[in-house]
Amino acid sequence: MRTPKYKAFYKPHNYIYHVTDMNFEGPDYTLREVKLSNGIWVRSDKLDDIILLEKTPFTDKNGEEIYEGDVIGDWLEVDGKMEQSRCTVYFDEMLGQWMLDVSFNQGRTSTYSLSFELKHFEYEYVGNIYENPELISKTPTHEH
């Protein structure tokens, strides 16, 4: 059995923390509190201050864990020079799998299975869309 693991982008600090604890309550198991690795408990009235980022079952070429919202890339030769592609990781509910958005400006118009891509190409962690939004503002299209 796999244990879910999360990070959280905490908007007031503009920073991503590991999530160390979560409390649910009620018959519908509503999320009521999230404890961040810096010791802060974010309670239900302030949950809009965080964005939960789920860990995928995958790692990059360096063994770095990959989370939802991460930007990963591989190196390609373009016009005689090496450039790093930038793709964002997300979970597609309809397909039931982790995907890579490889489209320009991350519009999800061109996507690939994260599992397939990691088997065939050497992606590495570049950053994430919350702490490093500039990584996806002018992202080159990545096509294999």
NORRALIN-V427118 format. One record per helix or strand of 3 or more residues. SS is the DSSP state (~ for helix, > for strand). FROM is the first residue (numbers start at 1). LEN is the number of residues. If there is no record, write none. Layout:
# NORRALIN-V427118
SS_FROM_LEN + SS_FROM_LEN
This chain:
# NORRALIN-V427118
>_6_5 + >_15_11 + >_30_7 + >_41_3 + ~_44_6 + >_50_10 + >_65_3 + >_70_4 + >_75_4 + >_81_4 + >_87_6 + >_97_5 + ~_104_3 + >_111_3 + ~_114_7 + >_124_5 + ~_133_3
